[in-house]
Amino acid sequence: MKIGIDIRAIGRQRTGDEAYTLGLIQALEKTDQENQYFLYTDTNNKGDLLRIEKKLALASKNFKVVSVLPSSKALWTFFALPRQIKQNPVDVLHVQYISPFWLPSGTKLITTIHDISFVRYPKFISWKDLFFLKTLIPLSLKLADKVIAVSEFTKSELIDYYKIPENKVERVHNVINKDNQIRPTKEQLKEIKKRHKLFNPFLFYIGTLQPRKNIPFLLRSFVKLKKDFAGEPNIENLELVIGGNQFGRNYDAQINSEMGRIRLKEPTIAQQIKFLGFIPDEDVPTFFSLAEIFVFPSLYEGFGIPLLEAMMHEAPVICSNSSCHGEIAGDAALFYEEEDENDLRDKIRQLLNDHDLRKELIQKGSERAKLFSGDQIGSETKAVYDKVVQEKEEWG
């Protein structure tokens, strides 16, 4: 069987989409030695291709990176990719979200949907993106032979909102990609602390800085914590470290407004908040290992890979009780009431002071992360490929 996969997310600092793609390819290479895989990207730049191949670290000859041009997003999806498949047929094409309008009749289509945040929180999306998503996602779901949802939460959202037949949607959980499972060395811990001047205990967040990630809420909760419990030993020198691309797509401008207010009214606290920009994958485990607590204030997620990455590296987790967080974190996180700044403040203080609770969450988190650190995404996704091809053969 020949399978084509859209891997354009790799190397684009698209966090969740990139983590999903890397985890999938790594697991497929390990679990499937029979089928041929064609990994479609939209660049033929030698430097870009070398970086992609380095990230994938492919050893199998069954996996081949294929450049498909032109790179214009619309032209690539709707013209260049179908043309490539017409010239070099595959049995299955696997994309994320938006699919081509047409494919050769012998090619089955699978699309992965991470979440439908643009439906639940349209105010957080630009009108242009919202128009395309609301127009093209329903069409892609209709054209797809199978839809992969990354959680039971996303599966239920798709069925509820788009009225998709349940047997058309397959739930395949994400996994932590192999790079983010590597334990940092003592030298790496020292180097990151020195490079970023992390000499005090800190709360940590990493992810995109889009509005649904709720970073202004986190900033306000941190200020409340520092003001209301000033002088407490575990809080006095505590810092907040935020990793995420400040020039990324759909950046939340309210972050700048909130930081402006904090600098004006609470200049001392403002100095204890650090925005580090995009953190390279190879450094992420080190930050988790150094953090006192990983705080995930997102209003809406389809999966939430950082929750598990934090657990993998023994950072106790606090997150909101919204969307998929309960499904993914299980009993290995401390949950606060969504949008309740006082509750988040209190949960942070509780975890800083309660060493038994901290130890319990670290232990449970380590066990929880193991459930999502294997190669099941490869075997389960391959089963979806097999199923659509089998259905094609049965129907002739």
KOLMIFI-233274 format. One record per atom (N, C-alpha, C): x, y, z. Coordinates in steps of 0.001 Angstrom, whole numbers, plus 524288, in hexadecimal, padded with zeros to 5 digits. Layout:
N
XYZ ...
This chain:
396
8034E7FB5180000 800008000080000 80370804DF80000 801F0808B27FCE5 804B580DB17FCA8 80178811D47FF81 804118149580318 8015A8185E8066A 8042281D9D80612 80130821B380503 80351826FD804E8 80196829FA809BA 8053682CDF80C1D 803FF82FE4810D5 805F58357B8102B 802A58393481162 8041083EBD81153 8074783FE68163A 80C4B8414F81585 80FAC8425F81A0A 8115C8481C81A38 80E6484B92817C6 81005851128178A 810A38539981CE6 80E2485173820E5 80E7C853CA8261F 813F8853698286B 8171084FB482688 81C4384EE3828CE 81FDE8536E8276F 82233855AC82B79 825C985A0F82AC1 8233285F5882A87 81E0985F9182B87 81B2C8648482B0C 819C0866F483051 81BB6864C783491 81A7A866BB839CF 81496866C883ABF 811EA862C4838B8 80C40862648395A 80AE485E9A83DC3 80E4485E4D84184 80DAA85B6F84675 80A6785679845F9 80554856B38473E 8021E851FE8476F 801FB84F0184254 8013A851C283DEF 8011084F2A838D4 8064584C8883799 80A8684F45838E0 80FB584D14837D4 810C88486783B5F 80F63848E584063 81039844938440F 80D3083FBE84258 80868840958407E 8053883C3983E9A 807D28398C839F4 8099283CAD8362F 80BE783A8183174 810E08377C832B1 81436839C0835F6 819108371983772 817F2831F683A42 814668323583E13 8131C82D7F84104 810E78293E83D8F 80DA382ACB839CD 80B41827018363D 80F5A82469832C5 812AE8278C83041 816938255B82CA9 81A68821DB82F9A 81C2E823A08342D 81FD38207783746 81D6B81B35838BA 8187181B4883A2E 815D58166B83BC1 814C4812E283715 8133F81531832A9 812468120782DFB 8174180F4E82C2A 81B988121E82C66 8208380FB682AB5 821D780AFA82E17 8208180B5A8330C 821CD80720836AD 81E0B802838363A 819218039F834E3 815247FF7C8350D 813AB7FD4782FB6 815317FFF182B7A 8137C7FE3582648 8182D7FDBE8229C 819C87F8F7821AA 81E237F80481E0E 81C407F625818B2 8171F7F61E817DF 814F77F3F38130C 813A07F81F80F02 811017FC3B810AE 80EEF8001380D02 812FA8043180B8F 811FC806CD80730 8155480B158056D 812CA81045806DE 815FB813E1808D9 813FF818F080A90 816A581D5880784 81363820E480590 8154582580802CE 813B482A448060E 8179C82D14807EE 816C68315780BA5 8172283684808BB 812A0838FE807E8 8125783D9180488 813848429580783 8173F8458D8056C 8186384AB880785 8182F84EA880313 81832853B180470 81781857B88006E 81C7485AEE7FF90 820F48589C80098 825DF85B5A7FFAA 829AA857C97FCCA 82CE985A2C7F987 8313B857417F727 83676859B77F89D 8364585D427FC7C 83B0C85FAF7FE75 83E5485B948014E 8433C85B1B7FFD0 8468D856FA801FC 847178576B807E8 847A885C40809CB 8482685D0A80F6E 8433E85B5A81252 83EA885CDB8102F 839B185B518129D 8391085566812A1 83A5E852F980E3B 839C784D4B80DD3 83D6784A728119A 8421D84C7A81245 845C184A19815FE 843AC84A7781B8F 8415184EFE81CDB 83F1C84FAE82220 83A8384BF8822FD 8373E84B5F81EFA 832C8847CF81F64 834B08423582025 83879840A581CF5 83A8483B4C81D4B 83D4183A588227E 83FD583E6382486 8426683DDF829A0 83E5C83D1582DEC 83A108400D82D9A 835EF83F788318B 8337083A1683145 832728384782C8B 82FEF8332F82BE5 8339F82EB682D50 838A682F6A82C2E 83CA582B6E82D5C 83B088261082B4F 8397A825E682661 837878210D82416 83BFE81D6482299 83B5C81871823F9 83F398147B82286 83D0D810C681E65 837DF8106181E18 8355B80CAE81A8A 8352F80ECD814F7 8363180B6581138 835D480CD780BB4 8302B80D1D809DB 82C9180B7480D2C 8270080B9C80BC8 824AB8110F80C59 827BD814BE80E6E 825DB81A1080F4A 8290881DDA80BF3 8264C820F9808E2 828F48249280556 82679829FD805AB 829B482DFC80687 827D58336280686 8276483535800DE 822D8837567FF7D 821CB838F97FA19 8207A83EC87FA05 8235F841CD7F6EA 8223E847607F64A 81DF4848137F23A 819E784AFD7F3BD 8158F84C237F032 8150B8520D7EFDA 81576854237EB2A 81543859CD7EA5B 810D385B267E6A1 80ED7860197E6BD 810B58649E7E9BA 80F0A8645F7EF71 81175867CE7F2A9 810A2867937F849 80BF886AC77FA2B 8099C86DE97F6CB 804F4870E37F84B 800E686D307FA9F 7FEE086E867FF49 7FB8986AEB80234 7F6E0868FD7FEFA 7F3FB86C967FC9B 7EF5586B0A7F9A3 7F0CF867E97F4C9 7F4BF869CC7F1EB 7F669867037ED39 7F870861957EE97 7FB34861307F2F0 7FD8885C327F481 7F943858317F5B0 7F58A859BC7F8EF 7F17F856137FAA9 7EDC8854897F645 7EC2B858597F32B 7E7F08575D7EF73 7E9C1856037E9EC 7EEC8857107E8BD 7F0A5855EE7E372 7F5AD852B27E363 7F9B2854917E630 7FECE851FA7E5E6 7FEA684C767E82A 7FC3B84BD57ECBB 7FC0F846AA7EF2D 7F8CB842C67EC00 7F410844317EA3E 7F124840847E6EC 7F41A83F177E1E8 7F6D9842F07DFA5 7F9E5841DB7DAE4 7FE4083DEA7DC0D 800E183EAB7E082 8050083B0A7E21A 802E28357C7E29F 7FE4A835027E4FB 7FC0A82FD37E5E6 7F9FE82D717E0D1 7F834830BD7DD4D 7F68782EBD7D833 7FB2F82C817D535 7FFAC82F317D59B 8045E82D6E7D2DA 806F5828CA7D597 80698828BE7DAC9 808FF824917DDE6 804F0822A27E1D3 8017F81F227E030 7FCF581DA37E35D 7FE6381B3F7E8A7 7FB1381C5A7EC81 7FB66819D37F1A0 7F604817997F2E8 7F5F6813CE7F65F 7F0FD811677F7EC 7EE19814B67FBEF 7F12C817647FF40 7EEE181A8C80373 7F1BE81FBF803BE 7EEC4823FA8044C 7F1038291B8056E 7EF2482AC380ACF 7F2E082C4D80E22 7F1AB82DE181380 7F351833918143C 7EF7C836F481560 7F07B83C8581629 7EE7783E1881B8C 7EF618430D81CE8 7ED2584539821AD 7E96C849A38202F 7E4CD8497582253 7E0C784D6D8218F 7DEE684DBD81BE6 7E14D8511C818B0 7DF298524F81382 7E17F84EAC80F67 7DE1084C7180C45 7DFB48489680861 7DEFC84AB9802DB 7E16E848347FEFA 7E06E849AB7F983 7DAB4848D17F817 7D8E984BC17F42D 7D38584B227F256 7D2DC8463A7EF0B 7D7118449C7EC7A 7D6B083FFB7E92B 7DBB383CCE7E987 7DB21837C27E8D0 7DF81834207E8AB 7DE3F82FEA7E4AA 7E23682D3D7E2A7 7E116828CC7DF34 7DD7B824E97E1ED 7DA318225E7DEFA 7D62081F007E138 7D84E81A8A7E481 7DD23819027E392 7DF60814A97E683 7E1BF816297EBB8 7E1AD81B397ED10 7E42681D0E7F1E6 7E01581E207F614 7E0B681BB07FA99 7DD4D81CA77FF11 7DF6A8213980240 7DBE58244880482 7DD628290F80749 7DC3E8289880D1F 7E027829F481041 7DF9582A31815F4 7E15382F96817BD 7DE438320D81B18 7DFE98370681D5D 7DFDB8369F82349 7E3DA838DB825BB 7E41B8391D82B70 7E23283E7882D33 7DEA983E7B830F4 7DCB28435283346 7DE608436C838FD 7E12C8478383A75 7E305847FF83FDA 7DEDA84A6D8435C 7DC4284E5D8415A 7D820850E684469 7D4DE85443840C1 7D07D85633842BC 7CD4D859E083FB5 7CCAA85EE7842E2 7D111860EB844B0 7D109865B2847DD 7CEB586A4F844E7 7CF3E86A4783FBB 7CD1D86E8E83C9A 7C72786EA783CC5 7C4C486A4083E14 7BF13869FA83EB0 7BD7D86BA984429 7C03C869B58480D 7BED686AC684D7D 7C0848703484F41 7C4D58723184D0C 7C6CC8775C84E91 7C7FD87AA0849B1 7C40A87BCC8468C 7C4FC87EB5841AD 7C7368842A84296 7C62A8866E8472A 7C81C88BBA8483C 7CE1288BE184888 7D0808875784928 7D62E8872084998 7D8E18865684453 7D5DB8860184021 7D802884E583AF5 7D731889A283770 7DB0788ADD83431 7DA6688F3183081 7D5FA88DE882CB5 7D35F891EF82ACB 7CEDC891098275F 7D06988E0282277 7D52588F0082093 7D6F688C5881BDA 7D7AC8868281CDA 7DA6C8853382120 7DB3887FB182273 7D60587D088239F 7D29E87FDD82652 7CD8A87DAA827BF 7CA5A87C4E822E7 7CA7E87FBC81F03 7C79C87EC581A2B 7C986879C38178B 7CEB18793981711 7D0D5874A08146D 7CFD386FA181788 7D07F86FE981CB3 7CFB286B3F81FE9 7CA018697D81FD0 7C67586D3782052 7C0E886BD082068 7BEFB86A0381B09 7C1C186B97816F4 7C047869F1811B0 7C2C5864B881045 7C7D58642A81170 7CACF85FBA80F71 7CABB85AE9812FB 7CA5D85BAD81820 7CA578571B81B9B 7C58F853A981AA2 7C0CA855D181A51 7BC458526881933 7BCDE84F6A81412 7BF118520581017 7BFDE84F6D80B11 7C3E184B0680B96 7C81784C0F80E74 7CC228481380F3F 7C9EF843618122A 7C6B48446281614 7C4578401C8190F 7C0B383CDC8159F 7BE0683F7781213 7BA8183CB480E84 7BD8C8395F80A9D 7C1EA83B7A808A8 7C500838BA804BB 7C8238343480708 7C9878349980C06 7CCEA830A780E71 7CA2E82B5F80ED6 7CD328274280DE9 7CB2D821F880EAF 7CB3F8208981479 7CF208229481746 7CF67821FF81CEE 7D1768271181F44 7CFAD8282A82407 7D18E82CAC826F8 7D41E82AA382BED 7D8E682C6982CF0 7DB8A82B04831CD 7DB0182F8C8359C 7D8EC82E7583A37 7D89B8324583E73 7DCAC830CF84287 7DF61834B4844AD 7E3CC8338F84825 7E2248327684DC6 7DD16832E584EE2 7DB1D831C085424 7D5598305F853C6 7D35782DF7857DF 7CDB882CF485819 7CABD8321D85839 7CD1B8360A85AAF 7CAA583B2E85AE6 7C9E483D6285569 7CE0883D4F8523B 7CD9A83F5484CE6 7C9D783C08849AB 7C9FA836F184A6A 7C65A8338B84793 7C0B38350D848C5 7BF85835D784DBD 7BA288374284F32 7B8B683CA884D1D 7BC7D8404084CF7 7BB858457484AD3 7BA248451D84504 7BD16841FB84223 7BC248416C83C85 7B6CB83F0683B72 7B58783AF383E55 7B0818385183D8D 7AC0183BE583F15 7ACBA83EB984368 7A89C8422884562 7A7A5846CA841C2 7ABDD8495084003 7AB3584E2483D02 7AA3A84D1C83737 7AD338497B834ED 7ACD08489B82F43 7A93A8440D82DD2 7A73484159831C9 7A39B83CF6830DE 7A611838C082D65 7AB0D837B782E51 7ADCE833A782B64 7AC3B82E5382D8E 7AB7082A7682A40 7AA608252D82C42 7AED18236082FCA 7AD708211983425 7B16A81F98837FC 7B56581BC8835BA 7B3AC8185A83239 7B74B814778301A 7BB1F816BF82C1F 7BA7881BC082ADF 7BE2881E5582758 7C2C2820B982A4F 7C2308215482F77 7C629823F0832A4 7C90781FF083602 7CE2C81FE98358E 7D17681C68838AC 7D49681FAD83C90 7D47F81E158417F 7D7A0820CF84571 7DD0681E57845CA 7E10B82177844CF 7E67481FB784575 7E93D823DD848B8 7EA8D8228384D88 7ED288263D850F9 7F291827B984EE9 7F41182C8E84FF3 7F96A82E4184EE9 7FD3582B6F8528B 8023382BDD85143 8064C829EE854C3 80A7B82E2385551 80DB282D908594A 8122B8310C859FF 8165D82F5485627 81837832F6852DE 81C228314084F14 8214782FF9851D0 8246982CCA84F37 8290C82A78851AF 82CDE82E90853B3 82D88832DC850CD 83137836EB85277 82FC383921857C9 82AB1839A6858BD 828EA83BFC85DA2 828888380C86217 82A388333486114 82A7082F5686540 82FED82ECE86784 833B7831598650A 8392D830D8866BF 83A118341086BAF 83C4E8319986F9D 83D6C8344A87489 8420F837FB873DE 8419583CCF875B7 84608840678754F 84A7683ECF878F8 84F3383FED8775C 853C583ECB87A9C 854908433687E91 857E88424888266 859278465B88639 85B8884B1A88388 85EB184A1887F87 8612384E6187CA5 85D08851AB879D6 8591C84F1C87791 854ED851F9874E6 851C78553E878C4 850B18531187D4E 84DD1855F88814E 850D285AE0882E0 855DB85A50883B8 8591985ECA8853C 85952862D8880DF 859E48610087C0C 85A7D864908779F 85592867D0876BF 850F9865548770C 84C0A8682587645 84B2686C0987AB6 84C4886A7887F76 84BB886E0B883ED 84F21872DF88334 853E9872028817E 8578F87659880C0 855F2879C487C29 8548087748877C1 8533487A3E87308 84E8387DD2873E0 84A9287BE2876B7 845BA87EDD87766 8453E8814D87CD7 849898810387FE0 849A2883608851D 845228815D88886 8448B87C3E88892 8405B879C188B98 842858781A890EC 8439587BF58942A 8460C87AE28992F 8421A87A7289DA2 83D2B87BA989C7F 838FF87B3D8A05F 835138771589EA8 83204874ED8A255 82DEB871388A0C9 829FE873DF89D2C 827B5870DC89988 824248735A895CF 81FA086FCB8943F 81B498725B89308 816E286FDB8906D 8180A8700088A9C 8162586C1C887BC 8177A86BC288235 8129F86AE487EEA 8127486D9E87A7E 80E9286C9887669 8117586C588713E 80FEC868AF86DE5 811E9868928688C 80D7186732864E1 80D6B869B58605E 80957868C385C7A 808DB86D8B85904 804F186D8C855A8 804028723C85293 801E58768285626 8020387B4785438 8001787FBC85745 7FB22881E6854C1 7F7DA87E5F852FC 7F2D687FD6850B3 7EEF58813285507 7EAC888400853BC 7E70C885A1857C6 7E4C18812C85AFE 7E39B87CA58588D 7E12D8786885B86 7E4DF875FD85F88 7E9E78773685F29 7EDA187528862F8 7ED428780586831 7EAA987C9F86829 7E91F87F2886D0F 7EDC1881398703C 7F1AE8833D86D9F 7F6608851E87055 7F551889FE873AA 7F22388DC7871E4 7F0FC892398755E 7EEA38908287A95 7EB5988C7F87A7A 7E92488A4587F4B 7ED778882B882D2 7F1408857588085 7F5A78836988383 7F8C9887DC885F1 7F9A188BFD882FA 7FC8C89080884FD 7F9B7892F1889A7 7F49C893A188939 7F19D895FC88D84 7F1AF8927E8925B 7F14888D6889185 7F15C889C2895EC 7F6A9889D7898AA 7FAC788A4A89599 8000E88A89897D7 800B788F7F89B16 7FECF893DB89919 7FF1F898C989C07 7FC19898538A127 7F779895FE8A100 7F4678952B8A5CA 7F774891E78A9BA 7F9DD88DBE8A7DB 7FCF288A568AB41 8015188D688ADE4 8041E8907B8AAD4 80897893638ACE4 806E3897A18B0BC 8028189A278AFA5 800A789E668B309 7FE1189C548B7FF 7FAB18986C8B758 7F78C8969B8BBC6 7FAB6893708BFB1 7FF05891188BDDD 8022488DE38C16A 807DA88FA28C163 8088D894B88C0D9 80DD5896F58C0D4 81097895988C5F1 81578894268C57C 81881892F28CA29 818B188D398CB88 8150C88A188C96A 8154A884778CA77 81A22882358C7C7 81D0C87EE48CA7C 8221987D038C874 821D887A9F8C2FC 81DB88779D8C1DB 81D66874F58BCCA 81B67878768B866 819C787D348B9D0 81759880AC8B5F6 81A8F8859A8B4FC 81D74887448B8DE 8203488C468B88F 823AB88CBE8B3BC 826BC888B28B298 82A5D888EB8AE26 82870885E38A95F 823A38840A8A9A3 82179880E58A55C 820F3884298A065 82266881D289BF2 821F488474896E8 81E338817D8935A 81C898841888F38 81935881B588B38 81C2C881DA88613 81D0787D4B883C4 81FEC87CD887EDB 81C3387AE287AA7 81BE487DD387658 8183C87C978721C 81B4787BB986D16 81A938771F86ACA 81D08875D9865CF 81901875B38617B 81A0A8787685D38 8166387897858D5 817E387CEE85517 816D487C2085029 8185287FD284C17 814FB884C384C5A 8176D8892284DC4 8149788E1684E3A 8137F89099848EB 8157888E32844D1 814708902683F89 8115B88C1983C64 80F1C8885683F2D 80C3D8842783C9F 806E4885DC83ABB 8048288283837AA 7FF5A8838F83572 7FB4788409839C4 7F7DB887E88393B 7F383888AD83CDC 7F564889C88426F 7F9B188CA3842E6 7FBBA88E1B8480A 7F7B48916184B01 7F7398906985010 7F3668931E85353 7F5888987085505 7F38F89C99852A7 7F56D8A1E1853DF 7F4218A37C85974 7F05B8A0CF85BE5 7EF028A2118614E 7F37C8A0D586511 7F70489D8286367 7FB9C89C61866A3 7FECA8A15D8676A 7FF958A4438632B 8028E8A92386381 7FFC58AD1A866F3 7FA998AD6A86662 7F78F8B11B8698F 7F7F28AFBD86F57 7F77C8AAB287083 7F7BE8A8FD875F9 7FD218A9FC8784A 801318A8D887541 8067C8A9CC8772D 807758AFA2877E8 805228B2D18748F 805A48B87C87533 8035E8BA4A87A5F 7FECC8B82F87BC5 7FC598B996880C3 7FFA58B7B688561 801CB8B304884E1 804F78B0E78892B 809ED8B424889E3 80C6C8B59988597 811338B8C4885FA 810148BE098887C 80B788C0258876D 80A078C54188989 808A58C4EE88F52 805808C0FD890C2 803798C0B389618 806C38BD4B899BB 809468B94889789 80C458B59E89AC1 8119E8B4A089843 814EC8B89C8980D 819E98B80E8953E 81D738B3C389764 81D4C8B2E089C7F 8209B8AEC689ECC 81ED78A96189CF3 819B18A89089CDF 8179E8A38B89B08 818AB8A2E589533 818428A7258924B 8193B8A6E588CA3 81EAF8A4CA88B79 8226F8A61388ECE 827CB8A43B88E02 8285289E6388F07 8245B89C1689182 8247B8967D892A4 8216D8934E88E99 81FF1895D888A4F 81D458933A885F8 820DC893558813D 8220F88EC087F25 825BF88E6287ACA 8232988BDF8760E 8233E88EA4871AC 8218688C7886CAE 8266B88AED869A4 826FF885EC86892 82BD08840086628 82B5E8833286049 826C28841885E01 826178831485875 825C487D3E85766 8267087BD285278 8261C87650850F8 82A9F8734985367 8296486EE9855E3 82D5A86B958584D 82E37866D8854CE 83307865FC852FA 834178617D84F90 832AF85C5785237 8310F8588F84F13 82F638537D85120 833688510B854C3 838618518E85354 83C7084EF285668 83D118514885BDF 83B1B8561985CA6 83B878589D861C8 836B1857DB8652D 8325C8564D862CC 82D628560D865A4 82D9A8526B86A66 82FB284D9D869EF 82FE384A3886E8D 832D984CA487325 836D284FC7871FA 839E68523987623 836978561A87935 833688592887684 8300485CEA87933 82C0D85A1F87CAF 829C1855EB87AA6 82616852F187DDE 828CC850D7882C4 82D8A84EEB88219 8306384C9F88680 831CF850AF88A9D 8329585585888F4 83412859AF88C8E 82F6285C4088F3A 82AD485BEE88CD5 8264385ED688EBA 8243685CB7893E8 82258860488972E 81FA285EBC89BF8 81A4D85C7189AAA 8179685F0489703 8125685D628956D 811A885EC588FAC 80F1E85B5F88CC1 80D6B85CB888779 807B485E54887C3 8068886312885F6 801328652488621 7FF1D865828808F 7FA858633A87FB7 7F82F8630587A7A 7F2B98657087ABE 7F24D86A8F87996 7ED5A86D5387A62 7E9A586D3E875B9 7EAD786A2C871BF 7E7E586A4986CD9 7E20C8696986DB6 7DEF286C6486ACC 7D94286BE586B0D 7D74686739867F0 7DA38865C6863E4 7D82F861C286055 7DCB285F0385DA5 7DCE3859DC85E2A 7E0DE856A285BA9 7DE4A851C885968 7E0B584FC585544 7DEFC84AC28533D 7E1D684647855D7 7E69F84767857AF 7E9B18435B85A4B 7ECFE845A585EBA 7F0AA8491285D82 7F3E684B6886199 7F8D18484A862BD 7FC208479E85EC5 800FB844A485F63 8047E846BF863C4 804E384BFA8648A 8085184DE2868BF 8070084BB686E25 8021084A6086F18 800A0848018741B 803D18431287514 8043183FD08710F 806EC83AD08718D 80CD683B8287179 80EB283F4586E66 814528405086E51 816298421F873B0 81306845698763D 8145A8472E87B82 814938428C87F44 810A683F2887EF8 8108483A8E8825F 8152F8370088169 8169A8366687C6F 81B0F8332087B08 82007834EB87DD1 8207F83A1B87E93 8254283C49880E0 8246683E3888675 8206C83BF6888F9 81F9083C8588E9B 81E7A842218904D 81BC88450A88CEE 819BC84A1E88E85 81407849568900B 8128B84A61894E4 80D05849DB89654 809B684DAB8932E 804FE84C05891D0 801BD84EE588E15 7FCEC85135890B9 7FBDC8562888F6B 7F6E9858AD890BB 7F46985A6288B9F 7EF6E858FF88ADB 7ECC085A9C88613 7E6FF85B9B88733 7E46E85E348838F 7DEDE85F4F88425 7DBB785A4A8836B 7D6EE85A5A88553 7D38B855BD884D9 7D04D855FA87FD9 7D29C8580B87BA8 7CFBC858C9876C3 7D147854C6872A8 7CE3C8547C86E94 7CF1485160869CF 7D11784BE286AFF 7D5A784A7A868CC 7D795845168691E 7DB268441D86DC3 7DC09848018710A 7E01D8479087504 7DF51842F1878B1 7DA78841F287A34 7D97283D8587DA2 7DA9F8385687B07 7D944837DF87606 7DA4B8331187315 7E022831FB872AE 7E33783600871AF 7E8CF83541870C6 7EBE2834F8875E3 7EABD838668798A 7EDC88389A87E67 7EBF88349C8826B 7E714832E18820F 7E51382F21885DB 7E5498315188B60 7E73482E1F88F0E 7E79B82FE989480 7ED21831C1895C1 7F02D832F4891A9 7F5AA8345B8926C 7F69B83A3A8922C 7F27583D5689285 7F2FC8430889273 7EF728455E8969B 7F09B84A30897FE 7ED4E84D3189B8B 7EA15850E489829 7E4EA8508D89894 7E17B853948952B 7DF4A858518980C 7DEC385CA289534 7DC338614189761 7D76F862948940A 7D3E68658E89653 7CF338672289387 7D09786AF388F2C 7CEDA869AE88A87 7CFFF86CE8885F4 7CEA5872A4886F2 7D24187616885A3 7D19987BC5885F4 7D12787DDE88B8A 7D28C87AC588F72 7D26B87C8C894E4 7D80687DB5896A3 7D977882BA89683 7DED288448897CA 7E03C882E989D6C 7DC898837E8A0F0 7DD9B882458A66A 7DE9687C718A732 7DBAC879408A452 7DC62873988A4DB 7E1B8871EC8A2C7 7E34F8741789E50 7E880872CE89C4B 7ECB2874B08A019 7EC1B8796C8A209 7EFCA87B7A8A5F6 7F04B877B48AA8D 7EBD6875F08AC8E 7EBDA872888B127 7EE1E86D268AFF8 7ED1286B268AB42 7EF1D865FE8A9D3 7F516866328A94D 7F71A86A728A72C 7FCCB86B078A6C5 7FF3586B2B8AC38 7FCE986E4A8AFA3 7FEEC86EB28B4FF 7FEA9869678B7C3 7FA4D866AE8B70D 7F9AA8618D8B97E 7FDFC85DD08B7C9 7FF1185DB98B2BB 802EE85A098B0B0 8087E85B948B231 8096D8609A8B2C8 80E958625C8B488 80FA3860CE8BA2F 80B89860958BD59 80C2D85FAB8C2F7 80B4185A078C4A9 80859857128C190 806F3851B78C315 80AA584DDD8C063 80EB384C4C8C321 812B2848F18C0CB 810A8843738BFB1 80D0C841918C2EA 80AD083C618C1F7 8078B83C5B8BCFA 80479840788BC37 80156840E48B777 804E0841528B2AC 808F48445B8B333 80CAB844F78AEE2 80F0883FAD8AD64 810B983CC38B154 81313837A18B066 80F23833F18ADD8 80A40834278AFA8 80625830C98AD85 80518831FE8A7C2 804C18370A8A66F 803B0838898A103 8083C8372289D6D 80CFA837B689F55 811888364689C2A 811768306D89B08 8104882D5589F08 81026827A389E59 80BC5825FF89AA1 807168282889B75 802B6826E089808 803B1828D28927A 8061C82D6B89212 8074182F9E88CF1 80B0F82C4A889E1 80EF982A4788C94 812D1826EB88A02 810368220C887C3 80CA381FBF88AB6 809CA81B23888DC 8061081C8F8846F 803978210E884E3 7FFEF822CB880D9 802BF823B287BA7 807498262887BE5 80A388275687720 80BCA822638743A 80CD781E3387725 80E698194A874A7 80A29817298710C 8053E8185B8724E 800E58167A86F16 800E681903869AD 8039581D7B86936 803968206986449 8091D820FD86217 80C9F81D8B863A0 8120F81E16861EF 813E18199A85E7C 810518161E85D19 811BE811AB859D5 810CD812B685415 80FF980E8E85135 80F5480EF484B8A 809BF80DBF849D1 8060B80E1E84D83 800AF80C9E84C34 7FE4A8101D84806 8000F81505847AA 7FDF18187084397 7FF308163A83E2E 803AD8138A83DAB 8051E81130838AB 801AB80C9083755 80125808EB83B02 7FE058043A839F2 7F8408058E8394E 7F64D8094983C69 7F0C180AB383C0E 7EF9480DB483707 7F3318111483564 7F262813F383080 7F2DA8104D82BD4 7F69180CB882C12 7F710808D8827DF 7F20C805A282762 7EF958047982BCE 7EAAC8018A82BB0 7E66E8049A828CC 7E68B809D282948 7E2CD80D1782667 7E40280CDD82090 7E91180D1681F2D 7EA8F80C95819A8 7E89D8076181774 7E9938033481A5C 7E7EB7FDFB8189A 7E2017FDC2817DF 7DF398004081B71 7D9858000881B53 7D755802BF8167B 7D9668076381523 7D73980A2A81099 7D88C8075B80B84 7DD288050080B44 7DE988021C80689 7DB547FD2780612 7DA677FA9880A75 7D7257F5E580A70 7D19A7F72D808B2 7CF8D7FB9A80A94 7CA4D7FD3C808FA 7CA257FE5A80324 7CE67800A88011A 7CEAF801BA7FB7F 7CE6A7FCA57F864 7D1417F8A87FA3D 7D1547F3A57F77D 7CC047F0EF7F7CE 7C9777F1667FC5B 7C4647EEDB7FD09 7C0397F1417F98E 7C09F7F6877F8F0 7BCB87F9327F5B8 7BE3A7F9457EFF2 7C2F67F7607EEDD 7C4AD7F71B7E969 7C67D7FC3D7E758 
